[in-house]
Amino acid sequence: MVALKDSHGTLLGFYNVMRNLAERNDTEAARRQSEETYRNLFNCLDQGFCIVEVEDGNRRATGLSDD
């Protein structure tokens, strides 16, 4: 909480900034869960693997569909 004063130092009131962190906390929890899932998957693999990312504009060129 911060005191709000005029140019003479007279107290006019107080203000406080509050933020709703629920969405950020939910996003962080989802990220941690995703990391744990993929870490466990990676640690269980006994052979190599490959990750391929395809952007929407390149789907036709690769023959991949949205299905």
Number of C-alpha atoms within 10 A of each C-alpha: 8 9 11 12 12 9 6 6 8 10 11 10 10 10 10 7 6 7 5 7 9 9 9 10 11 11 12 12 12 12 12 11 12 12 12 12 11 11 11 11 10 13 8 9 9 7 6 6 7 4 4 4 6 10 6 10 7 11 12 9 8 8 7 11 8 5 3
